Amino acid sequence: MAPMDRDSEADRTARVPFTTVLASVVGLWLCYFLLTTLRAHLLDIGFEHAILWRRALACLAGVAVTLGLWAVLRLFDQRPLWAKIVAALLLSVPVSIALAQTNRLVFQDMESRIFTRAATQRGMRVHHSPAGDILVDIPGGGLPDDLTGEVTGEVAGDGPPDPSGAAITISAGSLRSSPSQDFTELVFGRYFMMLAWSSLYLALLTGEKARAAERREGAYRRAAKAAELRSLRYQVNPHFLFNTLNSLSALVLTGRTQAAERMIQTISTFYRRSLADDPTSDVTLRQELELQRLYLDIEAVRFPQRLRAVYDLPPELEEACVPGMILQPLVENSVKHAVAPSTRQVTLTIAARTEYGRLVLSVSDDGTGPAPGGEAPRHGFGIGLANVRERLAARFGRDASVASGPVPGGYATHLRLPLVGANEWEQG
């Protein structure tokens, strides 16, 4: 599958979870409920309980209608951004009309009650006629300016309204100066609410796609690192096999059949243990030193008088984790450049210790060391050392380092890497 196809597949799977959508919708209408309740309290509209349950009913209907908007809007999740924006602008129109009509139906019986309360607070007496009109008794002989435009009926009798007092008739329809205007304003208010929520939903969707891209990038990065580690690990095994086969050939040519048989058995054990693990996985330090012990046992058959191996592994570090066969190139090079050319016994030491909370692994020998001057590494030693550096860099980044060079009486390489216990590594 091409990278573009993988990206498209990941985009198709990027969805805003329903729980997140539900939380955003409920949060929107809960905020609206609290703000309008606070507004009604500050304006002292009255009828708190009657209005409260109606407002709650209208908000519940709003939640249901908004979820319906989401059900349609999510069909555009994989479309371009401009298509999502156009869909939100157009779909919010019928949704806003439905919300406004729902609100109007829920609160329609409260209009006259609110008007009656407001008139009573001004000292007027309000009565309702069988025809649905509202009769207002205005004491004091004067029609308030804010009600003058609302009077469409007549004073008791056939004449025009009497400004000196008595009763006037106000049509029930005149309670709203312009019903269409009020409804339009309500629709626009709901429209912008739906646009605000749609913007929030698109932001959440963009966030989900960004997180999916991060996860996808992380998976690609881990896959690339694993491939790199495998490649570096596989560079070790063929090199080791080449050296051991040369050693075995030398034993056979010299007639040392028992030593060759013992070497074959040791090689078999070595490969059975080393190939059983994933090349990218870590092993305990105890397992790593056991593998190196097998290798040095193989080389001891070839150099029985010249190779002496020393292992210094504190018990508390046996379960520390290290990359598998990370010491192999270093041990091989010490045998090749210190033991093989020497005419005396060479001590090869593999040691582990802690230093400032970090694990330090050392491979050293008391061989002849580098060429005079001591500045350059042993001839041919750079390939194995480069392999170790690359593996540590791929595995730990800048948290690991390699230092190699001559020391008094020989040569040493020190690996410094994070100290991680086996149990801790498995949990991480």
LUMTORTOR-410346 format. One record per residue: x, y, z of N, C-alpha, C in turn; residue in three letters. Coordinates in steps of 0.1 Angstrom, whole numbers, plus 2048, in hexadecimal, padded with zeros to 3 digits. Layout:
! LUMTORTOR-410346
XYZXYZXYZALA...
! end
This chain:
! LUMTORTOR-410346
8087F480080080080080980C800MET8068167F780E8227F680C82B802ALA81583480581383D81080784580FPRO80384A8037F78528017EB84A805MET7EB83D8017DF8348047DE832813ASP7EA83181A7E982F8287E483B82FARG7E884782A7E38548307D485582EASP7CF8528227C18528207B9849829SER7BF83D82A7B88338337B7838841GLU7C283E8467C28438547B884F855ALA7B785784B7AD86284B79F85D84CASP79D85284578F84C84578C847853ARG79584285A79383D867793847872THR79785486F79785E87978986487BALA78386188677686588A77586B898ARG76D87589A76B87A8A77628708AFVAL76686B8BA75E8628C27518678C5PRO74785E8C67398638C97388698D7PHE7408648E07408698ED7448788EDTHR74E87B8E57538898E47498918DETHR74288C8D37388948CC72C8978D6VAL72888C8DD71D88E8E77218988F2LEU72D8978F77318A19017318AF8FCALA7358B18EF7358BF8EA7278C48E8SER71E8BB8E37108C08E17098C38EFVAL70B8BA8F87058BC90570B8C890CVAL7188CA90A71F8D69107198E390AGLY7178E38FD7118EF8F67048F28FCLEU6FB8E98FC6ED8EC9016EC8EE910TRP6F58E89176F68EA9266FA8F9928LEU7048FD92170990B9226FD91491ECYS6F69119136EB91A90F6E091A91BTYR6DD90E9206D390D92B6D7916937PHE6E491593B6E891D9476E892C944LEU6EC9309386ED93E9356DF944934LEU6D693D92D6C894292C6C1942939THR6C49399426BE93994F6C3945957THR6D09479566D595395D6CF960958LEU6CE96194B6C896D9456B996F949ARG6B296494A6A496594E6A396A95DALA6AD9659656AD9699736B1978974HIS6BA97C96C6BE98A96D6B3994968LEU6AC99095E6A1998959694996961LEU69498D96A68898B97367C98896BASP67C97F96267197B959666974961ILE66A96D96C66196697465E95896EGLY65595197465194397065D93A96FPHE66693B979672933978670925975GLU66891E97D66691097C65F90C96EHIS65591496A64E91195E658913952ALA66091D952669920947675916948ILE67991295468490A9556838FC94ELEU6778F69516768E994B6738EA93CTRP66D8F593866B8F79296798F9923ARG68190192968F9039246978F6923ARG6958EE92E69C8E192E6978D8922ALA68A8D89206848D191568A8D6908LEU68A8E39066908E98FA69E8E58F8ALA6A68E49036B48E19016B68D28FECYS6AE8CA9046AE8BB9006AB8B98F2LEU6A18C18ED69E8C08DE6AA8C58D6ALA6B08CF8DB6BC8D58D56C78CB8D4GLY6C98C38DF6D48B88DE6D08AE8D4VAL6C48AA8D36C08A08C96C18A58BBALA6BD8B18B86BE8B78AB6CD8B98A7VAL6D58BD8B16E38BF8AE6EA8B28AATHR6E78A88B26EC89B8AE6E88968A0LEU6DC89A89C6D789788F6E089F885GLY6E38AB8886ED8B387F6FA8AC87ELEU6FF8A788A70C89F88970B893881TRP70088C8826FE87F87A70088286BALA6FB88E8666FC89185870A897855VAL70F8A085E71B8A685C72789D85CLEU726892863731888863733881856ARG72988184E72A87C840734883838LEU73788F83C74189883574F89783BPHE75188E84575E88E84C76A88C843ASP76988583877488283077488B824GLN76B89582376B89E8187758AA81BARG7798B28117828BD81377B8C781DPRO7848D08227808D982C7758E2827LEU7768E781B76C8F081675E8E9815TRP75E8DC8127518D581174B8D481FALA7538D282974E8D18377488DE83BLYS74F8E983774A8F683B73D8F9834ILE73C8F68287308F98207248F0826VAL7278E482971D8DB82F7188E083CALA7228E584471D8EB8517158F7850ALA71890084671090C84470290983FLEU7018FF8366F48FC8306EC8F383ALEU6F28E98406EA8E18496E58E8855LEU6EC8F28596E88F98666DB901864SER6D89048576CB90C8556BF904859VAL6BC8F88536B08F18576B08ED866PRO6BC8EA86B6BD8E78796B98F3882VAL6BE8FF87E6BA90B8866AB90E885SER6A590C87A69790E87968F904882ILE6948F788268D8ED88A68F8F1899ALA69B8F589D69D8F98AB6959058AFLEU69490F8A668C91B8A967D9178AAALA67890F8A166A90A8A26679028AFGLN6718FA8B266F8F28BF66E8FC8CBTHR6779058CB67790F8D666A9178D7ASN66591A8CB6589228CA64C91A8CFARG64C90D8CC6419058D06429028DFLEU64E9018E564F8FE8F364B90A8FBVAL64E9168F664C9228FF64092A8FAPHE6389268F162D92E8EC6229318F6GLN62092890061692B90A61B934915ASP62893791462D94091F62D94F91BMET62A95290F62B96090A620969911GLU61496491160A96C91760C96D927SER61196292D61396293B61E96C93FARG62896D93763397693962E984937ILE62698692D62099492A617998936PHE60F98F93B60599294660D996952THR61898F9556209929616269A095FARG62B9A39536329B09516279BB953ALA61B9B994E6119C394F60C9C595DALA60B9BA9646079BB9736119C297BTHR61E9C09786299C797F6289D697CGLN6219DB9726209E996F6139EF975ARG60C9E697C5FF9EB9825F39E997AGLY5F49E296F5E89DF9665E19D296AMET5D59D19665CD9C59685CA9BF95BARG5CD9B295A5CC9AC94D5C19A194EVAL5B99A09445AE9969435AF990935HIS5AB9839345AB97C92759C97A922HIS59A97E91558C97C91058B96E90ASER57F96A90857D95C90258395B8F4PRO5849668ED58A9668E05999658E0ALA59F9668EC5AE9658ED5B49728EEGLY5AC97D8EE5B298A8EF5B598D8FEASP5BE9979005C299B90D5BC9A8911ILE5B49A991B5AF9B69205B79BC92BLEU5BC9C89295C59CE9325BE9DB938VAL5BC9DB9455B79E794C5C29F0950ASP5C29FC94A5CDA0594D5C8A10956ILE5CCA109625C7A1A96C5CFA27969PRO5CAA3296E5D1A3F96D5CFA46961GLY5C7A409575C4A4894B5CFA4B942GLY5D7A4293F5E2A449355E8A37930GLY5EAA369235EFA2A91D5FEA2B91CLEU605A22922614A22922619A23913PRO624A2A91262AA2C90462EA1E8FEASP633A15906638A0890062C9FF8FCASP620A029006159FA8FC60CA018F2LEU60EA0D8EF606A148E6605A0D8D8THR611A098D3611A038C660B9F58C7GLY6089EF8D26039E28D35F49E18D3GLU5EE9EC8D55DF9ED8D65D99EC8C8VAL5D29E18C55CC9DF8B85BD9DD8BATHR5B89DC8C65AA9DA8C85A39E88CBGLY5989E78D35919F48D658E9F48E5GLU58BA008EA586A018F75789FC8F7VAL5739F89045659F390455C9FC8FEALA5559F88F454DA018EB552A008DDGLY54DA0A8D5550A0A8C755AA158C3ASP55DA1E8CD566A298C9575A258CAGLY57DA2F8C758BA2C8C8590A2B8D7PRO59CA278D95A1A268E75A1A338EEPRO59DA328FA59CA3E9025A8A4090BASP5B0A4A9085BDA4C90F5BBA5091DPRO5AFA539215ACA5792F5ABA4B939SER5ABA3F9345ABA3393D5A1A29938GLY59AA22941591A1793E599A0B939ALA592A029325989F592D59B9F691EALA5A69F191A5A99F090C5AB9E1909ILE5A89DE8FC5AA9D08F85B79CF8EFTHR5BF9C58F35CC9C38EC5CB9B58E6ILE5CC9B48D95CC9A78D25D799E8D7SER5D49918D85DE9878DC5EA9878D2ALA5E79898C55F19898BB5FB9958BCGLY5F799F8C35FF9AB8C460A9AA8CFSER60A99F8D661499D8E062299C8DALEU6229988CD62F9988C662E9A28BBARG6379AC8BC6379B78B26389B28A4SER6419A78A26439A1895646993897SER63D98A89664097B89864B97688FPRO64A97A88265497587966297B87DSER66398788267098D886675985892GLN66D98289B67197B8A767696D8A3ASP66F96789B67395989668095A88FPHE68196388668E96587E69A967887THR69896F8926A397289B6A79658A2GLU69C95D8A669F9518AD6A69478A4LEU6A29468976A993E88D6B894188CVAL6BA94E88B6C89538896D0950896PHE6CA9518A16D294D8AE6D593F8AEGLY6CC9368AA6CF9288AA6D992489FARG6D892C8936E19298886EF92B88CTYR6F293689370093989870492F8A3PHE6FB92A8AB6FE9208B47029138ADMET6FB90F8A26FF90389B70C905893MET70E91188E71B914888727913892LEU72491889E72F9178A87329088ACALA7279008AD7298F28B07308EB8A4TRP72C8EE8987328E888C7418EB88CSER7448F888F7538FB88F75A8F389ASER7548F18A575A8E98B075C8DA8ABLEU7528D58A47538C789F75E8C6894TYR75F8D088B7698CF8817778D0888LEU7788D88937858D989A7888CC8A0ALA77E8C58A67808B88AC7848AE8A2LEU77E8AE8967818A588C7908A7887LEU7948B48857A18B78817AB8B288CTHR7A88B38987B08AE8A37B289F8A2GLY7A78988A07A888A89E7B0885893GLU7AF88D8887B788987C7C688C87FLYS7C98978867D789A88A7DC88F893ALA7D488A89D7D98808A57DB87389DARG7D28708947D486488C7E1865883ALA7E487187E7F08738777FC871880ALA7FB87688C807874895809865899GLU7FE85E89B7FF85089D805848891ARG80084C885805846879814849877ARG81885587A82685987982E851883GLU82985088F83084889983283A895GLY82783488F82882688B833825880ALA83382E87683D82D86C84B82F871TYR84C83887B85A83A88185E82E888ARG85582789085981B89785C81088DARG85580F882857805878865807872ALA86881486F875817869881814872ALA87F81787F88981488988B80588BLYS8807FE88B8817EF88C8887E9880ALA8857EE87488C7E986889B7ED869ALA89E7F986E8AC7FC86F8B37F3879GLU8AD7F18848B37E888F8B57DA889LEU8AB7D58828AD7C887C8B97C7872ARG8BA7D286A8C57D28618D27D2868SER8D37DA8738E07DB87A8E37CE881LEU8D87C88868DA7BB88D8DF7B0884ARG8D97B08788DC7A686E8EB7A8869TYR8F07B486A8FE7B68669077AE870GLN9037AC87C90B7A588690C796883VAL90179088190178188090977C874ASN90878186891177C85D91F77E860PRO92378986693178C868936782872HIS92E77F87D933775887934767880PHE92A76487892A757872936755869LEU93A75F86294675F85995275C862PHE95476386D95F76087696075287CASN95474E88095474188795673587DTHR95173787195372D86696272C863LEU96973886297773886097F73186BASN97A73387798172C88397E71D882SER97271987F96F70B87E977705872LEU97870C86798070685C98F704860SER99470D8689A270C86C9A4700875ALA99A6FD87E99B6F188799A6E587FLEU9916E48759906D886D99D6D6865VAL9A36E085F9AF6DF8579BB6DA85FLEU9BB6DE86C9C66DA8759C36CC87CTHR9B86C68799B56B987E9B06B988CGLY9AC6C48919A76C589F9986C389FARG9946B689D9866B389B97E6B48A7THR9836B08B397C6B28BF9796C18C2GLN9836C98C09816D78C29776DD8B8ALA9776D88AC96D6DC8A295F6D88A5ALA95E6CB8AB9516C78AF94B6CF8BAGLU9546D28C49506DA8CF94C6E88CBARG9536ED8C19506FA8BC9436FA8B4MET9406F08AD9336EF8A69286EF8AFILE9296E78BA91E6E78C491C6F58CBGLN9276FB8CE9267098D49207138CATHR9247128BD91E71A8B390F7188B2ILE90B70B8B28FD7088B28F570E8BDSER8FA70D8C98F47138D58F37228D4THR8FE7288CF8FE7378CD8F373B8C4PHE8F27358B98E873A8AF8DA7368B3TYR8D872B8BA8CB7288BF8C67338C9ARG8CF7388D18CB7428DB8CA7508D4ARG8D37538CC8D37618C68C87638BCSER8C57588B48BA75A8AA8AC7588B0LEU8AB7548BC89E7518C289775E8C5ALA89E7698C68987768CA89677F8BEASP88C7888C088A7928B589679B8B4ASP89B79E8A88A77A68A78A57B48ACPRO8997B98AD8977C68B28947C78C1THR8947BB8C88907BB8D689C7BC8DFSER89A7C08EB8A57C08F58A67B38FDASP8B17B19028B37A590B8B97AA918VAL8B97A19228BF7A592E8CE7A492DTHR8D57AB9358E37AC9358E979E938LEU8E37969408E77899438E7780936ARG8DC78192E8DB77A9228E677E918GLN8E878B9178F279190E90078B911GLU90378B91E910786922911777920LEU90676F92190776191E90A75F910GLU9047679079077658F89167688F6LEU91B7738FC9297768FA93276B900GLN92E76590A93575A91093674E906ARG92B74B90092B7418F59347448EALEU9347518E693D7558DB94C7538DFTYR94F7588EB95D7578EF9617488F2LEU9577408F695A7328F795E72C8E9ASP9577318DF95B72C8D19697318CDILE96C73E8D09797438CD98473D8D6GLU9807388E298A7328EB98F7258E5ALA98671E8DD98B7128D69967158CCVAL9957218C699E7258BC9AB72B8C3ARG9A97328CE9B57388D59B57338E4PHE9B87268E69B77218F49C17278FDPRO9CC72C8F89D77319019D7740901GLN9D17468F89D27558F69C575D8FBARG9BA7568FD9AE75D9009AA75A90FLEU9A87649169A376392499876D925ARG98C76892998077192A97C773938ALA97978093B97578494996778B947VAL95E78795095078D95094D79395DTYR94A7A095D9477A79699397AD969ASP92F7A596D9217A996D91C7A997BLEU9197B49819137B598F9057AF98EPRO9027A79998F57A19998E97AA997PRO8EA7B699C8DF7C099B8DD7C598DGLU8E67C29848E57C79768E27BC96CLEU8E07B09728DD7A49698D07A6961GLU8C67AD9668B97AE95F8B87BB958GLU8C37C39578C37CF94F8C17CC940ALA8BA7D49398B77D192B8C17D8921CYS8C67D19178CE7D690D8CA7D1900VAL8CD7D78F58CB7D28E78D27C48E5PRO8CB7BB8E08D17AE8DE8DE7AE8D5GLY8E87A78DA8F57A68D38FC7B38D1MET8F97BD8D99007CA8D890F7C98DAILE9137BF8E29217BE8E59297B68DBLEU9227AF8D39287A58CA9337AB8C1GLN9307B68BA93B7BC8B19477C08B9PRO9457C58C69517C98CE9597BD8D2LEU9527B38D695A7A78DB9617A18CFVAL95A7A08C396079A8B796D7A28B4GLU96C7AF8B49787B78B09837B68BAASN9807B58C798B7B28D19927A58CESER98A79B8CB99178E8C799978F8BBVAL9947968B199B7978A49A77A08A5LYS9A77AB8AC9B27B58AC9BB7B48B8HIS9B67AD8C39BF7AC8CF9C479E8D1ALA9BA7948D09BE7868D39C577F8C7VAL9BF7818BC9C57798B09D377D8ADALA9D778A8AD9E578D8A99EF78B8B4PRO9EA7898C09F37888CC9F977B8CDSERA0577B8D4A0C76E8D7A0B76B8E5THRA057738EDA037708FB9F57708FFARG9F276D90B9E476D9109DE77B911GLN9D277C90B9CB78990C9BE788914VAL9BD79191D9B17909259A679A91FTHR99B79491C98F79C91798579D922LEU9817A99259787AB93196B7B292CTHR9607AC9309537B292E94D7B593BILE94A7C293D9467C794A93A7D0949ALA9337D19549277D99559277E0962ALA9237ED9629227F596E91880096CARG91580797690C81397591481F977THR91082A97191783797290D842971GLU90A84997C90085497C8F384F977TYR8EF84397B8E183E9778E1838969GLY8EC8379638EC8319558F4824955ARG8F181C94B8F880F94A905811941LEU91080C94691C80D93F9217FF93CVAL9237FB92F9287EE92B9367F0925LEU93F7E892994D7EA9259527DD91FSER9597DE9149607D290E96E7D790CVAL9777D19139857D591398F7C9912SER99B7CC90E9A57C190D9B37C7910ASP9BC7BF9149CA7C49169D37C090BASP9CD7C08FF9D57BD8F39DF7C88EFGLY9E47C78E39EE7D18DF9E87DF8DDTHR9DB7E08DB9D57EE8DA9D77F28CCGLY9D47FF8C99D58058BC9E38078B7PRO9E480C8AB9F18108A69F881A8AEALAA0581C8ADA0C8268B5A068338B3PROA0583B8BD9FE8488BD9F18478C4GLY9EA83C8C39DE8398CB9D28428C7GLY9D18488BC9C78518B89BC84A8B0GLU9C08418A89B683A89E9B282D8A4ALA9A68298A19A181C8A59A981189EPRO9A88058A49AF7FA89D9AA7F888FARG9B27F38879AF7F18799A37E7878HIS9997EC87198D7E486F9837E487AGLY9877EB88597E7EC8919727F588FPHE9747FE88596980988395C80387FGLY95C7F887794F7F38729467EE87EILE94C7E68869447E08919407EB89BGLY9497F589D9458008A693A8098A0LEU93B80B89393081388D92380C88EALA9237FE88C9167F788E9107F989CASN9197F88A69147FA8B490E8088B6VAL9168128B19118208B29038218ABARG90281C89F8F581E8988EA81789FGLU8EC80B8A48E28048AB8DD80B8B8ARG8E78108BF8E38188CB8DC8258C8LEU8E182B8BD8DA8388B98CC8358B4ALA8CA82A8AD8BC8268A98B38228B4ALA8BA81C8BE8B28178CA8AF8228D5ARG8BA82A8D88B98338E38BA8428DFPHE8BE8458D38C08528CF8CD8588D6GLY8CB8648DB8D786B8E18D98678F0ARG8D085E8F48D28599028DD84E904ASP8E384A8F88ED8408F98FA8468F2ALA9058418F79128468F191C83A8F1SER92683C8E89318328E793E8398E7VAL9478348F095483A8F195E82E8EFALA9678308E69718258E397F82B8E1SER9898248E69968298E49A08218EDGLY9AD8248EB9B781E8F39B7822901PRO9BA81890A9BC81B9189C981591CVAL9CE8199289DB81392C9DB80492CPRO9E37FF9249E57F09249DB7E991AGLY9D47F19129CB7EA9099C17F3902GLY9B57EE9009AB7F58F999D7F38FFTYR9947FD8FF9877FB90697D8038FEALA9717FD8FF9658048F995A804904THR95481090694A81291093D81690AHIS93380F90D92581390991D818915LEU91882491390F82A91D90182B918ARG8F882591F8EA82591A8E1826926LEU8D48289248CA82992F8CA81C937PRO8C981D9448C781194C8B980E94ELEU8B48039488A67FF9488A67F194DVAL89E7EE95789C7E095C8937D9953GLY8947CB95488B7C394B87D7C594EALA8797C595B86A7C795E8657D595AASN86D7DF95C86A7EC9588687ED949GLU8717E79428717E79338647E192DTRP8617D59338557CE92E8487D7931GLU8487DE93C83C7E693F83C7F2935GLN8487F893284880492A84580091BGLY
! end
